Amino acid sequence: MASSSFNSAKCMKTVKNSHARVRDKVPDVSVDENSENKVDRISSLPDSMICHILSFLPTKDAAATSMLSTKWKHIFPLTPNLKLEFDDSRMRKDLFASFVDKVLHVDLRDTTHVHAIKLWCRGEYKDRLKSWISAAVRLNVQSLDFNFLIQSPRWFAKEISKCTRLTTLKLTNSPICVLESLSLPTLKLLNLELVGLFNGTTISNLLSGCPVLEELIMVDCRVYAQTLSVCVPTLKRFTLQNCMHQDADNGFEEIKDFEVVIDTPGLEELYYYDYHVAARYTVCELMLLQKARIDLKPDQDQGGEEDGISYNVNVAELVMTCLMARCLSLSARTLQAVYCSGRLLTLFPNLVHLDLDLGVVCPRIWNLVIHILHCAPNLVILGIEMGLRKYKECKKCELLLVDWVPDCVALCLRKISILAFTGTIQEFLLLEYFLKHAKYLGQMVINIDSELKREDQVSIEESLLKLPHSSKICQVVVKTSVGENGAK
């Protein structure tokens, strides 16, 4: 798919209008199946408009138009900002190889209009794959998305380094990837999924070869080292999701005692999701942090009771490195780890938007919620996901709300959003608490769990709309699978 510098919706409207004008000017001709008196209105359009239309087609269909006529033969290569997508999951392997060869080595041999190439190969193409990579490099594209096994990592790194305009690189499905010599002076986004990073030196060299990198995404990667060190002064966004540490010298056994180092002083957004907690987190001061999402807790294999406490403390300390964030999101697993750590959180002076997931934790952790609110004196927006219906088996499930009301609740809170509301006593208690003490609340939006029976949703909705509130401007909006209602 190709992008364009002008508005696509406006352009398509123009195309429709031009078709309407043509329809008004050209006499209506009845054409039977054997008639040769057919009108080719598309070909009469300007080449620039045809190119724009082609930019919305899949690569296979856009390239096929070159066989329509002599006029169309040269239009596809002229399409501005071409985004080529090659995926062999929907074609026979031999046909796919011939198709890619034709497009890269024939149709686009002399073009300079290719912006991005996406190449996903599940089959084995041996030397052909190298020729395709070289062709992509020759086209000097700005974005590459490769999903295949890199069989010659050093050659690959050397070849890719020839892309002098490359700003986006995504690599997927390469279990052992040695990219020590990678040099991409213009790269701003690096996305690694299911990639094996062989040792700490490789990771450091890889990142040092990207001096202007602004976004790093690592998903389901294998780190064959005890320490994952991300040291990028220019980095603004960092996503780390389910990356496992393995010992390559010991049968790829999982490393439990691993360390994560984040030295990114310019970071603005941090997204961290993991089923394993590091033994150590070394994080620099994130003074420019705007958004953070933390979702992790110790797994069942991370030690006994004493070790479990240690890992929970690590989670709490990682959360506290986000103290300068304006928007913070904490999962249920993270809240549970912080609660079990016994640590009191520090002040979050800039926090204005907080999202908390309470769906899979003990309701007693709502006390931690109140503590977090005390640490966010300037909070304006609060989002809470409930889901306590899963804890019906708890004999005693009480909410202990302290009389001391956080400053943000009394003075700053303007909007509260509740997700997966199931109508338990504890949930109603929490809503009553906020409606009573949030004197400047402008809106409370409550989304009732869609899995509840329709009659239960209606009953809960009626009860919610009757709740009193101290704010004179508060609007309570209740959303169900049936509809939406509100009350002031």
C-alpha positions as CSV (number, residue, x, y, z in Angstrom):
1,M,0.0,0.0,0.0
2,A,1.4,3.4,-0.8
3,S,1.0,6.6,1.1
4,S,0.3,10.0,-0.4
5,S,0.9,13.6,0.5
6,F,-2.7,14.6,-0.2
7,N,-6.0,13.6,1.4
8,S,-7.1,10.2,0.1
9,A,-10.8,10.7,1.0
10,K,-10.8,13.9,-0.9
11,C,-9.1,12.3,-3.9
12,M,-11.6,9.4,-4.0
13,K,-14.4,11.9,-3.9
14,T,-12.8,13.7,-6.8
15,V,-12.6,10.4,-8.7
16,K,-16.3,9.8,-8.1
17,N,-17.1,13.3,-9.2
18,S,-15.0,13.0,-12.4
19,H,-16.8,9.7,-13.1
20,A,-20.1,11.5,-12.7
21,R,-19.0,14.3,-15.1
22,V,-17.9,11.7,-17.7
23,R,-21.2,9.9,-17.3
24,D,-23.1,13.2,-18.0
25,K,-21.0,14.0,-21.1
26,V,-20.7,10.6,-22.7
27,P,-23.8,9.2,-24.3
28,D,-25.1,6.1,-22.7
29,V,-24.1,3.2,-24.9
30,S,-25.7,-0.2,-24.7
31,V,-23.0,-2.8,-25.2
32,D,-23.8,-6.5,-25.6
33,E,-21.2,-9.3,-25.0
34,N,-20.0,-9.4,-28.6
35,S,-19.8,-5.6,-29.1
36,E,-16.4,-4.0,-29.5
37,N,-17.8,-0.5,-28.8
38,K,-16.7,-0.4,-25.1
39,V,-15.5,2.7,-23.3
40,D,-12.3,2.6,-21.2
41,R,-13.0,5.5,-18.9
42,I,-10.3,4.6,-16.3
43,S,-7.5,4.9,-18.9
44,S,-8.7,8.4,-19.8
45,L,-7.8,9.6,-16.3
46,P,-4.6,11.5,-15.8
47,D,-1.6,9.3,-15.0
48,S,-1.2,11.0,-11.6
49,M,-4.8,10.0,-10.6
50,I,-4.3,6.4,-11.8
51,C,-1.1,6.2,-9.8
52,H,-3.0,7.4,-6.7
53,I,-5.7,4.8,-7.3
54,L,-3.1,2.0,-7.7
55,S,-1.5,3.1,-4.4
56,F,-4.5,1.7,-2.5
57,L,-4.2,-1.8,-4.1
58,P,-2.2,-4.8,-2.8
59,T,1.2,-5.1,-4.5
60,K,0.1,-8.2,-6.5
61,D,-3.0,-6.4,-8.0
62,A,-1.2,-3.1,-8.6
63,A,1.6,-4.9,-10.5
64,A,-0.8,-6.9,-12.5
65,T,-2.2,-3.7,-14.1
66,S,1.0,-3.4,-16.1
67,M,-0.4,-6.1,-18.4
68,L,-3.6,-4.3,-19.3
69,S,-2.2,-2.2,-22.1
70,T,0.8,-0.2,-23.4
71,K,-0.3,2.8,-21.4
72,W,-0.6,0.9,-18.1
73,K,2.8,-0.9,-18.6
74,H,4.8,2.0,-17.2
75,I,2.3,3.4,-14.7
76,F,2.9,1.0,-11.8
77,P,6.6,1.9,-11.4
78,L,5.6,5.6,-11.4
79,T,3.3,5.2,-8.4
80,P,4.6,7.6,-5.7
81,N,5.7,6.4,-2.3
82,L,5.2,2.7,-3.2
83,K,4.7,0.3,-0.3
84,L,5.5,-3.2,-1.6
85,E,4.1,-6.2,0.3
86,F,5.3,-9.7,-0.5
87,D,3.8,-12.6,1.6
88,D,4.2,-16.2,0.4
89,S,1.4,-17.5,2.7
90,R,-1.2,-16.9,0.0
91,M,0.7,-18.1,-3.1
92,R,2.5,-21.2,-4.3
93,K,6.2,-20.9,-3.5
94,D,7.4,-21.0,-7.1
95,L,4.8,-18.5,-8.3
96,F,5.7,-16.2,-5.3
97,A,9.4,-16.4,-6.2
98,S,8.8,-15.5,-9.8
99,F,6.5,-12.7,-8.9
100,V,9.0,-11.1,-6.5
101,D,11.8,-11.5,-9.1
102,K,9.7,-9.7,-11.7
103,V,8.6,-6.8,-9.5
104,L,12.0,-6.1,-7.9
105,H,14.3,-7.0,-10.8
106,V,12.2,-5.9,-13.8
107,D,9.3,-3.7,-13.1
108,L,11.0,-1.5,-10.5
109,R,14.6,-1.9,-11.7
110,D,15.1,1.8,-12.5
111,T,12.5,3.4,-10.2
112,T,13.2,5.7,-7.3
113,H,9.6,5.8,-5.9
114,V,9.6,2.9,-3.5
115,H,9.1,4.0,0.1
116,A,8.7,0.7,1.9
117,I,9.1,-3.1,1.4
118,K,7.5,-5.8,3.4
119,L,8.9,-9.3,2.7
120,W,7.5,-12.3,4.6
121,C,8.8,-15.7,3.6
122,R,8.0,-19.0,5.3
123,G,9.6,-21.1,2.5
124,E,13.2,-21.5,1.7
125,Y,14.5,-19.4,-1.2
126,K,18.3,-19.7,-0.6
127,D,20.2,-17.3,-3.0
128,R,17.0,-15.7,-4.2
129,L,16.4,-14.3,-0.8
130,K,19.8,-12.6,-0.9
131,S,19.0,-11.1,-4.3
132,W,15.7,-9.7,-3.0
133,I,17.5,-8.1,0.0
134,S,20.1,-6.6,-2.3
135,A,17.3,-5.3,-4.5
136,A,15.6,-3.7,-1.6
137,V,18.9,-2.1,-0.6
138,R,19.4,-0.9,-4.2
139,L,16.0,0.8,-4.1
140,N,17.2,2.7,-1.0
141,V,13.9,2.5,0.7
142,Q,13.0,4.2,4.0
143,S,11.2,1.2,5.6
144,L,11.9,-2.5,5.7
145,D,9.8,-5.2,7.2
146,F,11.5,-8.7,7.0
147,N,10.0,-11.8,8.4
148,F,12.3,-14.8,7.6
149,L,15.3,-16.7,8.9
150,I,18.4,-14.6,8.4
151,Q,20.9,-17.4,7.4
152,S,23.9,-15.1,6.9
153,P,23.6,-12.5,9.7
154,R,26.9,-10.8,9.1
155,W,26.3,-10.4,5.3
156,F,22.8,-9.2,6.1
157,A,24.1,-6.5,8.5
158,K,26.6,-5.3,6.0
159,E,24.1,-5.2,3.2
160,I,21.4,-3.4,5.2
161,S,23.9,-0.8,6.3
162,K,24.0,0.4,2.7
163,C,20.5,1.8,3.1
164,T,21.4,5.4,3.5
165,R,17.7,6.6,3.9
166,L,16.4,3.8,6.1
167,T,14.3,5.1,9.0
168,T,12.3,2.0,10.0
169,L,13.5,-1.6,10.3
170,K,11.4,-4.5,11.5
171,L,12.9,-8.0,11.9
172,T,10.8,-11.1,12.7
173,N,11.5,-14.8,13.2
174,S,15.3,-15.0,13.3
175,P,16.3,-17.1,16.4
176,I,20.0,-16.3,16.2
177,C,20.7,-12.9,14.9
178,V,24.3,-11.5,15.0
179,L,24.1,-7.9,13.9
180,E,27.3,-6.6,15.5
181,S,28.4,-4.5,12.5
182,L,25.0,-2.9,11.8
183,S,25.3,0.8,10.9
184,L,22.2,2.7,10.3
185,P,22.8,6.4,10.8
186,T,19.2,7.5,9.9
187,L,17.3,4.7,11.6
188,K,14.6,6.0,14.0
189,L,12.5,2.9,14.6
190,L,13.8,-0.6,15.3
191,N,11.2,-3.4,15.8
192,L,12.5,-6.9,16.8
193,E,10.0,-9.8,17.2
194,L,11.0,-13.4,17.8
195,V,14.6,-12.4,17.3
196,G,17.5,-14.0,19.2
197,L,20.1,-11.6,20.4
198,F,23.2,-13.6,21.0
199,N,25.1,-11.8,23.7
200,G,25.3,-8.5,25.6
201,T,28.0,-7.2,23.3
202,T,25.8,-7.8,20.2
203,I,23.0,-5.8,21.8
204,S,25.2,-2.9,22.6
205,N,26.8,-2.9,19.2
206,L,23.5,-3.1,17.5
207,L,22.1,-0.1,19.4
208,S,25.3,1.9,19.1
209,G,25.0,1.6,15.3
210,C,21.8,3.5,15.4
211,P,22.8,7.0,16.7
212,V,19.4,8.7,16.1
213,L,17.2,5.9,17.2
214,E,13.9,7.1,18.7
215,E,11.8,4.0,19.2
216,L,12.8,0.4,20.1
217,I,10.3,-2.5,20.2
218,M,11.4,-5.9,21.5
219,V,8.6,-8.6,21.5
220,D,9.1,-12.2,22.4
221,C,12.9,-12.0,21.8
222,R,15.5,-14.4,23.2
223,V,18.4,-12.7,25.0
224,Y,21.3,-15.1,25.2
225,A,22.9,-13.1,28.0
226,Q,22.4,-12.4,31.7
227,T,22.0,-8.6,31.1
228,L,19.9,-6.7,28.7
229,S,21.3,-3.3,28.4
230,V,19.5,-0.6,26.5
231,C,21.7,2.5,26.4
232,V,20.4,5.0,23.8
233,P,20.5,8.7,24.6
234,T,18.1,9.6,21.8
235,L,15.5,7.0,22.5
236,K,11.9,8.4,23.1
237,R,9.8,5.2,23.1
238,F,10.7,1.8,24.4
239,T,8.5,-1.4,24.4
240,L,9.8,-4.5,26.1
241,Q,7.4,-7.5,26.0
242,N,8.0,-11.1,27.1
243,C,11.7,-11.3,26.3
244,M,13.3,-14.4,27.8
245,H,17.0,-14.7,28.9
246,Q,18.7,-18.0,28.0
247,D,22.1,-19.4,28.6
248,A,23.5,-20.4,25.1
249,D,26.4,-22.3,26.8
250,N,24.2,-24.4,28.9
251,G,21.6,-26.0,26.6
252,F,19.7,-22.7,26.3
253,E,18.5,-23.1,29.9
254,E,16.4,-20.1,31.1
255,I,18.3,-17.6,33.2
256,K,16.3,-16.6,36.3
257,D,18.8,-14.2,37.8
258,F,18.9,-11.6,34.9
259,E,19.3,-7.9,34.9
260,V,17.7,-5.1,32.8
261,V,19.5,-1.9,32.4
262,I,17.6,1.1,30.9
263,D,19.9,4.1,30.3
264,T,17.6,6.3,28.2
265,P,17.5,9.8,29.7
266,G,15.4,11.2,26.8
267,L,12.7,8.5,27.1
268,E,9.1,9.8,26.8
269,E,7.1,6.5,26.7
270,L,7.8,3.2,28.4
271,Y,5.8,0.0,27.8
272,Y,6.9,-3.0,29.8
273,Y,5.1,-6.4,29.7
274,D,6.6,-9.5,31.1
275,Y,5.9,-12.8,32.8
276,H,9.3,-12.8,34.5
277,V,10.7,-10.2,36.9
278,A,14.3,-9.3,36.7
279,A,16.6,-9.8,39.7
280,R,17.7,-6.2,39.2
281,Y,16.5,-3.2,37.4
282,T,18.9,-0.4,36.8
283,V,17.1,2.6,35.4
284,C,18.4,6.1,34.9
285,E,16.3,9.1,35.9
286,L,13.5,9.4,33.4
287,M,12.9,13.1,33.7
288,L,11.1,13.5,30.4
289,L,8.8,10.5,30.8
290,Q,5.2,11.2,29.6
291,K,3.5,7.8,29.4
292,A,4.3,4.4,31.1
293,R,2.5,1.1,31.1
294,I,3.9,-1.6,33.5
295,D,2.5,-5.1,33.5
296,L,4.6,-7.7,35.3
297,K,4.8,-9.8,38.5
298,P,6.9,-12.8,39.7
299,D,6.0,-16.1,38.1
300,Q,5.5,-19.3,40.1
301,D,9.1,-20.4,39.5
302,Q,10.8,-17.3,40.9
303,G,11.8,-18.6,44.3
304,G,10.0,-19.3,47.5
305,E,8.3,-16.9,49.9
306,E,11.4,-14.9,50.7
307,D,12.6,-14.7,47.1
308,G,9.1,-13.8,46.0
309,I,9.1,-10.8,48.3
310,S,12.4,-9.7,46.8
311,Y,11.0,-9.9,43.2
312,N,7.8,-8.0,44.3
313,V,10.1,-5.3,45.7
314,N,11.8,-5.1,42.3
315,V,8.4,-4.5,40.7
316,A,7.6,-1.7,43.1
317,E,11.0,-0.1,42.5
318,L,10.5,-0.2,38.7
319,V,7.1,1.5,39.1
320,M,8.7,4.2,41.1
321,T,11.2,5.0,38.3
322,C,8.1,6.3,36.4
323,L,7.5,9.0,39.0
324,M,7.7,11.8,36.4
325,A,5.1,10.3,34.1
326,R,2.0,12.3,33.2
327,C,0.0,9.1,32.2
328,L,0.5,5.8,34.1
329,S,-1.1,2.4,33.6
330,L,-0.7,-0.4,36.0
331,S,-1.9,-3.9,35.4
332,A,-3.6,-6.1,38.0
333,R,-0.4,-8.3,38.3
334,T,1.7,-5.2,38.9
335,L,-0.6,-3.9,41.6
336,Q,-0.6,-7.3,43.3
337,A,3.2,-7.3,43.3
338,V,3.4,-3.8,44.7
339,Y,0.9,-4.7,47.4
340,C,2.8,-7.8,48.4
341,S,6.1,-5.9,48.5
342,G,4.9,-3.8,51.4
343,R,6.6,-0.8,49.8
344,L,5.0,2.6,49.9
345,L,5.1,4.4,46.6
346,T,6.8,7.8,46.1
347,L,5.1,11.0,45.0
348,F,4.0,11.3,41.3
349,P,3.9,15.1,41.0
350,N,3.1,15.3,37.3
351,L,0.6,12.4,37.1
352,V,-2.7,13.6,35.5
353,H,-4.0,10.3,34.0
354,L,-4.0,7.0,35.9
355,D,-5.4,3.6,34.6
356,L,-5.6,0.7,37.1
357,D,-6.7,-2.9,36.3
358,L,-8.3,-4.6,39.3
359,G,-9.6,-7.6,37.4
360,V,-7.5,-10.4,38.8
361,V,-6.4,-9.3,42.2
362,C,-7.9,-9.5,45.7
363,P,-10.3,-6.7,46.3
364,R,-8.3,-5.7,49.4
365,I,-5.8,-4.1,47.0
366,W,-8.3,-1.3,46.6
367,N,-6.7,0.0,49.7
368,L,-3.5,0.3,47.6
369,V,-5.5,2.3,45.1
370,I,-6.3,4.9,47.7
371,H,-2.6,5.0,48.6
372,I,-1.7,5.6,45.0
373,L,-4.2,8.4,44.8
374,H,-2.5,10.0,47.8
375,C,0.7,9.9,45.7
376,A,-0.9,11.7,42.8
377,P,-2.0,15.2,44.0
378,N,-2.7,16.6,40.5
379,L,-4.7,13.6,39.1
380,V,-7.4,14.7,36.7
381,I,-8.5,11.4,34.9
382,L,-8.9,8.0,36.6
383,G,-9.7,4.8,34.8
384,I,-10.4,1.5,36.7
385,E,-11.2,-1.9,35.3
386,M,-13.1,-4.0,37.8
387,G,-14.0,-7.7,37.1
388,L,-14.5,-8.8,40.8
389,R,-17.1,-11.3,39.7
390,K,-14.3,-13.9,39.6
391,Y,-14.0,-13.7,43.4
392,K,-17.5,-14.8,44.5
393,E,-15.8,-17.7,46.4
394,C,-14.2,-15.2,48.8
395,K,-16.0,-15.5,52.1
396,K,-14.9,-12.1,53.2
397,C,-14.2,-9.5,50.6
398,E,-14.3,-6.1,52.3
399,L,-13.2,-2.7,51.2
400,L,-11.5,-0.6,53.9
401,L,-11.8,3.1,52.8
402,V,-9.9,5.5,55.0
403,D,-11.5,8.7,56.1
404,W,-8.5,10.7,54.9
405,V,-9.5,11.8,51.3
406,P,-6.6,12.2,48.8
407,D,-6.1,15.8,47.6
408,C,-6.6,14.8,44.0
409,V,-10.1,13.3,44.8
410,A,-11.2,16.3,46.7
411,L,-9.8,19.0,44.4
412,C,-8.6,17.9,41.0
413,L,-10.4,14.8,39.8
414,R,-12.6,15.6,36.7
415,K,-13.4,12.3,35.1
416,I,-13.6,8.7,36.2
417,S,-14.1,5.7,33.8
418,I,-15.1,2.3,35.1
419,L,-14.8,-0.8,33.0
420,A,-16.2,-4.3,33.5
421,F,-18.5,-3.2,36.3
422,T,-20.3,-6.3,37.7
423,G,-22.4,-4.8,40.5
424,T,-20.8,-6.3,43.6
425,I,-21.2,-4.6,47.0
426,Q,-17.5,-3.7,47.0
427,E,-17.7,-2.0,43.6
428,F,-20.7,0.1,44.7
429,L,-18.9,1.1,47.8
430,L,-16.0,2.4,45.7
431,L,-18.3,4.4,43.4
432,E,-20.1,5.9,46.4
433,Y,-16.7,6.8,47.9
434,F,-15.7,8.8,44.7
435,L,-19.1,10.4,44.2
436,K,-19.2,11.5,47.8
437,H,-15.7,13.0,48.0
438,A,-15.0,14.1,44.4
439,K,-16.6,17.5,44.7
440,Y,-15.4,18.8,41.3
441,L,-16.1,15.7,39.3
442,G,-17.4,16.4,35.8
443,Q,-18.2,12.9,34.6
444,M,-18.3,9.3,35.7
445,V,-18.6,6.8,32.9
446,I,-19.5,3.3,34.0
447,N,-19.3,0.4,31.5
448,I,-21.3,-2.6,32.8
449,D,-19.7,-6.0,32.0
450,S,-21.3,-7.2,28.8
451,E,-21.1,-10.8,29.9
452,L,-23.8,-10.2,32.5
453,K,-27.4,-11.1,31.6
454,R,-29.5,-8.4,30.1
455,E,-31.9,-8.2,33.0
456,D,-28.9,-7.9,35.4
457,Q,-27.4,-5.1,33.4
458,V,-30.7,-3.2,33.4
459,S,-31.0,-3.7,37.2
460,I,-27.5,-2.5,37.9
461,E,-28.0,0.5,35.6
462,E,-31.1,1.6,37.5
463,S,-29.2,1.4,40.8
464,L,-26.2,3.4,39.4
465,L,-28.3,6.2,38.1
466,K,-29.8,6.7,41.6
467,L,-26.5,7.2,43.3
468,P,-26.1,10.6,45.0
469,H,-23.0,12.8,44.3
470,S,-21.6,15.9,45.8
471,S,-20.4,17.5,42.6
472,K,-23.0,19.9,41.2
473,I,-21.7,19.4,37.6
474,C,-21.2,15.6,37.6
475,Q,-22.8,13.6,34.9
476,V,-23.1,9.8,35.5
477,V,-23.1,7.9,32.2
478,V,-23.9,4.2,32.3
479,K,-23.1,2.1,29.2
480,T,-24.5,-1.4,28.7
481,S,-24.7,-3.8,25.8
482,V,-28.3,-2.6,25.5
483,G,-27.6,1.1,25.2
484,E,-26.4,4.2,27.1
485,N,-28.1,6.4,29.7
486,G,-27.0,9.3,31.8
487,A,-28.1,11.3,34.8
488,K,-27.1,14.5,36.5
